[in-house]
Amino acid sequence: TFLVGLLCFSTFLVRFLSLPFPTTKLGLLQSLLKSHSLVEQRSGTKTDAPDIPAVPDAPETWPEALSPAPPRLDPSCEISSRSLDWGWEEVCHLTHGGDEACEMFLASKMYQDERIFVETARRSTDSTYHPNLARLKARVVQAVSEGRPVKIVGMGPSTTKGVGCPNQHLRWTDSLQNLSSFRGSPLPLEVINEARPATRLQLKWRQVLQKYQNDRTLDIVVIDYSVTANDASDAKSGATTIYAYLQDWKRPPALLFVETFSRPVMHLLMLHGSTPCGLVANFTSSDPFYGAAKAFRLPLLNYPDMVCQMPPLNRSTRSINKMPFLHAYDDVRSNAPVHYGCGVHFILAHTVHRYLLQVLQESCDVGSQKVCTGTLKDFCEKGFQETLEEEKMQKDLVVNLSKAERCEMHITTYLSHLSDTGFPAFVSANSSKWRLGADRPGKYGWIANEEPQIPLVPKVNKVHRRWPTLKQYGRYAELKPGEIVFLVRLTGGLIFLEYLSSYENIGSATCQLEDMEQNPLGAAVKIDALWSEKVSITTRVTLEAEKIPRLRRGFNAAVRCTEDGKKFKLLGIASC
């Protein structure tokens, strides 16, 4: 017995010493004790320590021993999880001096009362906003009834990717996954991060979602694109097109918006050092997606409303963006003011988690009897049936799409480093000014007048290989050094050209849509990539064919771009 005990202790000691900590091992033991006291402070009475201890580096895959037990109701018939008390001590101290967003949230009534927390986030006080939760409830209920996790895809730019949070496993998607793995959690989740840095929603939604079109287990798509939604009309167009696109699916997932702040609003708040509460009062005009959410009655969780429920910091902030409620760390390499830290990510993860638990509770309560026996599925059977019947009776709203929005739903060609067909192009054989590669890690495209840090060899486009026009490619063998040509398939006559906009060291290019005989199909468009915003981000311009042959299956065409002598970067081309 002594030898077995010694062996167990040795195994524990080895694993304990091998843990990756930002602080000392003694700090972990102190953190666990503090985490316990946090529970006491919140509840007012002594309770047992959380089942899952707070850990500084959350693992990619949660240990099997800590996976959730079969979901059951607590004695009060409430669907709940004690995970709200988990993890704050470590998450909130990843930067020197602590995360101020954490501090403000933990001092608020939202942390003390979960109902205030969720009702604030879901904008319950706005009498003009009435989201239809039928599809969201049905997807959650279906997953629980089938005994599988609720499958969630999170879409967004670099903030969703976790840039600004020094521990990538604590970005909101990963934290949400781990919260659902808290022992005894009634709602297991499978959360997939589909972030695309330096992009806007209307540029990347189709690229992300099309691969899930036949996935009958995708339940929820969470849109977290506030930060890069600089243009409200474009943001609304993107949300509208996604809504219409998902209607055509055999089993469309539910949409859920998670709103923080757009870049223009952040700059305004940084400039004046103000709180966002004035903007919250007129949220329809200040938030890029709220108009679409109201129009289509889509659920939305709103961080600005939560900020207005937090007490002020009452001291000088350490955040590099001067906004403690969006604390951006100054000790994260190459951090930008818009890249908030792990504290905001953790708050967002708890927000989505608590909201989904409330949705499950509401689905269970429908027609149920208050007799807390059996598993969650057994107890909520009648409520679940009524929830699924309600969803079947719902009818999607009719959407009137513009020509460009209809085009986005039926893309015929998409050329990009990230697409399956690659990013093939014709350039001058010996003296081209264009190179395919990345000027920064992960930022691939065709770059003019600059050698890429990471060069690439274009892969052959399988679609091109099948075209009967293959014999005509010889006409592009004698291109000028500054020219580049892409072959596309046109049906509706629109081209979406994605390029990099930046505030320095960038020039322009002129692009022309032409047929395979090199005859112009529309006016040439000069694209100026230089702008005043202190950010580099993907932007889109539309080329339109003025003359379209009436061919049922479309026709082949070419996009020819010519650089102006300065750097210019093409990121993708889509056609319809």
N, C-alpha and C positions, 0 to 999 in steps of 0.2 A: 504493500500500500504506500509505504514511504517513497519507494522508487517511482511508482506511477505518479504520485503527487509531485515529486521533484521534476519528472519529465514534463508534466503539464505546465508547471511554473516556468521551466526553461523555454518551452515553446512560446508561451505568452510573452516572456521577456524578449525573445528574439524578434517576434512580430512587432512588439511595442517599440523597440529601438529602431526598427526599420521604417517606421511611419514617416512620411515626408511632412515636417512641420515648419511653419514660418517662425515658430517660437520654440522654446525648449520643451523637453518632455514634461518637466515639472509644470510648465504652463498649461499643458493639456489637462493634468489633474486638477489644477486650479480652475480651468475653464469648465470642467464637468461640475465642480462644486458651484460655480457661479451660475451655470445653466439651471441647476437645481433651485438656487435661490430665486432665479428669474420666474420660475413657475410659482413659487410661494408668493412673490410680489404681485403677480398678475391675478392669482385666484383668491388671495387673502387667507388661504388656509394651507396647511402643510399637505403636500401630496407626494406620491412616489416620484422618483426621478423619471424622465422620459425613457421609453423603452429603447430608443435609439440614441446613443450619446452624440453630442455635437462633435463633428470632426472638421478640422481645418481644410483638408483636401478631400472633397466628396469623390468617391470612386466613380468611374464610368459605368460600371455594373455593380449594383448593390449586392452585398454578400447574401448568399442563399439563405443563411441562417436568420437574416433579418428581413426576409421577404414577408409581405403581409399575410396574416392569417385569414381564413375564410371570413368574409364580411358578415358581421352580426350586429344587431342593434344593441345600444347600451340600455340600462334599465329605464331610462326616461323616454324611450322610443325615439331618440334623436339620432340622426345619422351624423356622426361627428368624428373628429380625429384630433388627438392631442398634439399634433405636429406643429401647431402654431407656436408652441414654446420651444421648438427645436432650432438649434443652429445659430441663433443670433450672436452669441458671444464671439464665435470665430469669424463669421461673415463680416461683422461690423468692426473688426479690428485688423483688417488686412492692410490698412494704410496707417501711417503714423498719426497718432492723435485720435483715431477712430473715424468711422463713417458717420457724417452728420445726418444723412437721410435716415439711417437706422435710428439714431438718437431721437430725431423728431418724431418718427413713427412710434417708437416704443413709449414715448411720453404722451401719446395721443389717446383719446377715448376709443379709437378704433382697435387698438391693441387690447384694451380692457374689455371691450364688448364686440363680439364677432358680428352681431347683427348690424351695428353701426358701421363696421368695417365694410361688409358686403353691400349694404344699402347705399352707402356713399359711393362706392366704386361703380355700381350699376346705374347711377343717376336717377334714383327713385324719386327725388324731389322735383324733377322736371316733368311738369304736367303735360307737356307737349310731346313727350317721348314715350312710345308704347311698343317696345320690342315684342315680336312674336317668337316665343321660345319653344314652339311645338316641335320643330325639327331638332333643336339642340337637346331637348328632353328625350325625344325618341331615340337619338343616337346614343345617349348615355344609357338609357334603359336597355336598348338592344345589346350593348356590350356587356352590361351586368347580367342580363338574362342568358347570354351565350357563354358566360363564364370566362370572358377574356378581358384584357385591359382596354380602356377607351383609347383609341388611337388618335393622336393629335399631331398635326404638322404645324410648326411655327415658322412664319415667313417674315423677313425683315432685312434691313441693311446691316452695317457693321455693328451697330449697337446690339442687335439680336444675336450676332455672331459672338458677342462677348468682349469686343474690343473696349478697353477701359477697365475691365474686371480682371485683375491679375491671375485669378484662378478660373480657367475656362469651365471647370466643372461646377461653378457657382453661377453661371449665367442663368437667366430665368427658365429656359427650357430644361436644363439639366437639374436645376433645383426643384422644379415642378415634378420631374420624374422621381427624384429622391423623396420629396414630401409624400408622394403617393405610395412609396415603399415603406413608410413608417409603419411599424408593427401595429396590426389591428385596423389599418386604414380600410374603410369600406369601399374605396373606389380606386382600384389599380389603374395606372395610366401607362401608355407607351408614347413618349414624346420625342418627335423627330425634329431636329433643327435643320431647316432649309434656308438659312440666311444667305444672302448674296450681298457682300459689302459694296458700298459706293453705288447702290442702285435705288431706283424708285419703283413703287408697286407696279405701275402701268408698263414697265419695261420687262419685268421678270416673272410675273404671275403665271403666264402660260408655260414657260419653260419649267417651272417647278411643278405645276399641277397636272400637266398632261400625262406624266408617268404614273399618276395615281388614279387615272380615269376608270380603270377596270378593277381597282382595289375595293372590294366589297366590305372591307373592315376599316376604311378611313372614316372616322366619325366627325372630327372637328378640324377646321382650318383656322388658325389664329393669325390675324394680320397685325403686325407690329411695325408699320411703316411710317409712323408720324414724323420721325426725325428728318427724313429726306423728302417729305411731301411739301416742297416749296411752293408748288402751284396748286391751289385748291381745286381749280377746274380739272386739271389732269388727274388729281387724286380721286375726285368724284367719278371721273370717267373710268379710271381703273377699277374702282369698287363696283361700279355699275356693270362693267363688262364681266367681271368675275361672277357676279350674281347671275347674270344671264347665261354664262358659260356653264355653270354648275347645274342649272335647270335641265340641261340636256343629258345629264348623267343618269344612269339607271338607278343609282343610289347616291344622290348628292349628299356630301357632308354638310354639317352646319357651319356657318361663318360666325366668327367672334372677333371683334376688333379690340385690341388693347392699345389705348391711347396714352402717349406721354406728351411731348411738345415738339412742334415742328421747328426747324432750324431758324426761320425768321422770328418766331415767337421767342426762342431762346436768346437770340441776339437782342431783341427788344428788352427782355428781362435783364440781361447782362448790362445793357447800356444804362438803364434807369435804376437798376438795383431794386426792383419792385417784386412783389409777390404776384402770382398768377390769378389771384381771386377776382380781379376786375375782368380778366379775360374769360374766366369761367362763367361769369354772369351773362356773357354774350357768346356762349360756346359755339353756337351754330356758325358764326362768322370767323371765329378764331381757330377752330379745329378743322383740319382738311377733310376728315372722313365723316364727321358727325352728320352733315347734310344727307349723305347717302345712307347712313345707318338709320336716320329717321324716316327717309323716304321709303326704304324697303323693309323697315321695321326689324332691323338686324340688331342683335345684342352687342353691347359695347361696355367695356370696363375702362374707367377714366381715372388716370393717376392725378391730373390737375385738381379734380374734386377732392381727392384724398389729401393733397398738399394743403388745401384750405381748411382741413380739419386738424392739421398738425399745429402744435404750439410753435411760436417763433424760436429761433436759436438763441437770441439775446446775447450774442457776442459776435466778434468778427469771424467770418467763415474762412476755412482753409481751402475750400474748393477753388480750383483754377478757373471755374466759370462763374464764381461769385454767387452761385445758387446752392445753398446747403441741401435743399430738397432734391437736387440732382447732383450730388457730390461727385465731382470728377477729381481723381487723385493726381497730385503733383509728383508722386514717386513711381508712376507708371511710365515707362519709356515711350516716347513719341505719342503721348496722350493728347487728345484734343478736347476742347471744352464741351463738345456735344457727347463725348463718350463717358457716360456716367459709370460709377463704380458698382461693386458687387451689392452694396446696400439696396439700391433701387431695383436691381435684378431680383434680389431675394424678396422684396416687398411685392413685386409683380408676380413672382411665383406663388406666394401665399395668396395673393388676390385671386388669381385664376383658380387655385386649388379650392379655396373657400367658396367661391362662386359655384363651381361644379358640384361641390357637396350640397350647397343649397338647392341647386337644380335637381339633384337626385332626391333630396328631401321632399321637394314640392311634387315630384313625380310619384313618390311613394305615398304621400298624404292623400292623393286624389282617390276618394272612395274607400280608403283603408280603415280598418277598425283598430283601435288602440289596444291591441293585445300583443305585447312584445315577446313573441315566441318564435323559435326557428331562425333560419338564416334570413338575410336581407331579401333575397329573391322570394322566399316563401311568404314573408310578412307583407311584402309590397306587391304581391301578385295581382291583386285587383287594380291597384293604382297604376301599375305598369301597363296592364291591358288597356285601361282607359287612356293612358298617355299615348300609346301606339295607335289607337283608334283615332284620337284627335289629330295626330300627324297625318293620317291618311286622308282626312277630310280637308286638310289645308290645300289651298291653291296658290301657286306662286304668282306674284304680281307681274303684269305684262310690262315688258321693258322696251322702250323705243330707243333703238341704238342708232348712232350715227354711222356713216359709211366706214370710218376708221375703226370704230368699235366692232362693227360686224366683221371687218377684216381681221382684227386681232383674234377672233374666235375661229378663224379658218385660215391659218397660216399655211402656205404651200411650201415655202423654203425658209429655213432659218440657218444662217451661217454664223458660227461663233466658235471660239475655242472650247466652250462648254457644251456645244451641241453634238449630237451623235454624228452629224455629217462633217464636222470639223469646220475649218475656216479657209478653204482653198481660194486662191486668187491668181490672176495673171499679172506679172510684173515684168519689167525690162530684164532681159536675161543676164546682162553683165554689169549694168550701171544703175540699177534701181535704187531709189532713195527710200524704198519701203522695206521693212523687215518685220517678220512675224516673231513675237516674243513678249516678254514681260519687262516693263520698266521698273516694276516693283514686284516682290514675291506675290504670286497669285493673280496679278493684274495683266492678263494676256490680251493681245490684239495686234493689229497691223499698225506699225509705228513708222512715221516718216521723219527723216532727218535726225534720227537718234538711234544709236546702237542699243538694242535691248540688253538688260542685265542677264536675262535668261532667254537665249534664242531658241526657236523651235523650227522644225521642218514641217511644212503643211502636209496633213494627211489627205489622201485622195478622197474626194466626195463620191460616195457610192451612187448617189442620185445622178451626179454629173456623168458618171461612167455609163449609165444606161441610156442617156439621151441620144437621139438620132443626130443631133447637131454636133456630135463629137468631131466630125470631119471639118467643121467650120472653125475649130479652135485656132487654126493656123493664122487667121486674120489678126490674132492678138499677139503674134510673135514679135512684132516690131513696135512695141510700146515705148513711149518716151520715158526717161528716167523718173519723172515725177508722177507718172500715171499708174493706176492700179485698177483692175477690172474684176468684177464678181458676176457670175452667171446665176440667174434666178428663174423661177417659174411664176408667171403672172396669171391670175384669173380675174381679180377685181381691179387691177391696175395701180396698187399702192405699194410703196416701199417704205419701210421703217428703218432708218439708218441710225445706229447707236454710236456715239462718239464720246470722248472725254472732254468735259468742260473744266477749265481751271483758271486760276487768277494770275498765273505767271508762267513764263517760258512755254507758251503755246501759241499756235498760229491759226490758219484757216485752210480750208480745202473747198474746191468747187466740184460738185457731183452732178452727173447727168444720167438720166435713164434713157436707154436706146434699145432698138431692136437688134436682131442678129446680123443685120446688114449695116449696122452702125449709124442708122438714121435716128435722130432724136425723137423720143416719144413724149417729151414734155420740156418745160423750161429748165435750164441749168440753175442750180441752187448753190449759192455761196454760204458755207458754214463757218461762222466765226466761233472758235472754241474758247476765246478769251472772255472772261466776265469778271465782275467786281466782287462776287461772293468769295470769301476766304475759305474755299473748299474746292476739292476736285471730285467730280461725281459724273456718273453716266447721264448723258442727255440724248434726246431723240429728235430727229427731224424727219418729216414726211415728204417723199417724192411721189408725184402722181402722174400717171400716163394720161395724156390728153387724147391720144388715139389708141383705142383698144380693138384689136381684131375680134370679131364675133366668133370665137371658137369655144365650143362647149367645155373642152378640157383644158383651156388656157393655152398659153404660148410661152416660148422661151425669150428671155430678155437679158440685158446686161446693165450693170451699174458701173460707170466709169468715174473715178475721182482723181483730181489733180491737186497736189499739195502746193503751197505758196512759198516754200523755202524755209519755213519754220516747222517745229515739231507739230505733228497732228497724229491723233490716235483713233483708229476705228475699232470698235468693240464688238459689233455684230450687225447683221443685215437680215431683215425679215421681209417676206413678200406675200402678197395675196392677190 
